[in-house]
Amino acid sequence: MSQHASKRAQQRGVPPLIIDLLIQFGTREYDGRGAEICFFDHRAKKRLQSYAGGLISNLSEQLDAYAVISGEEVITVGTRLKRVNRV
């Protein structure tokens, strides 16, 4: 995780657990600029539900997070305010 991503996660209130779950269970879409956007869509939430069970209800407010990943490094994180445009 880059220093920028660490700083943005702290500023935007995205806990490290959510970032780890995004990387493991999130849906990845190419962003058109050489990186991938990782977010929770309905399928990703179902995969997470089958893995975490009842824990998902406690984290439901945090599941609007996204991460931008290039290669193996998380570049930035934030909270989605609108839909992800699919290229």
JOURLIN-V733449 format. One record per residue. N is the residue number from 1. SS is DSSP state (H for helix, E for strand, C for the rest). D_LAST is the distance of its C-alpha to the last C-alpha in whole Angstrom. Layout:
n:ss:d_last
N:SS:D_LAST
N:SS:D_LAST
This chain:
n:ss:d_last
1:C:25
2:C:25
3:H:28
4:H:25
5:H:24
6:H:27
7:H:28
8:H:25
9:H:26
10:H:29
11:H:29
12:H:26
13:C:28
14:C:26
15:C:28
16:H:28
17:H:28
18:H:25
19:H:23
20:H:25
21:H:24
22:H:20
23:H:20
24:H:22
25:H:21
26:C:17
27:E:14
28:E:12
29:E:8
30:E:7
31:C:7
32:C:7
33:C:11
34:C:12
35:C:12
36:E:11
37:E:11
38:E:14
39:E:15
40:C:17
41:C:16
42:H:18
43:H:19
44:H:19
45:H:21
46:H:23
47:H:23
48:H:25
49:H:27
50:H:29
51:H:29
52:H:30
53:C:32
54:C:34
55:H:32
56:H:29
57:H:31
58:H:32
59:C:29
60:H:27
61:H:27
62:H:25
63:C:22
64:C:20
65:E:19
66:E:17
67:E:17
68:E:15
69:E:16
70:E:17
71:C:19
72:C:21
73:E:22
74:E:20
75:E:20
76:E:20
77:E:20
78:E:20
79:E:20
80:C:17
81:C:18
82:C:15
83:C:12
84:C:9
85:C:6
86:C:4
87:C:0
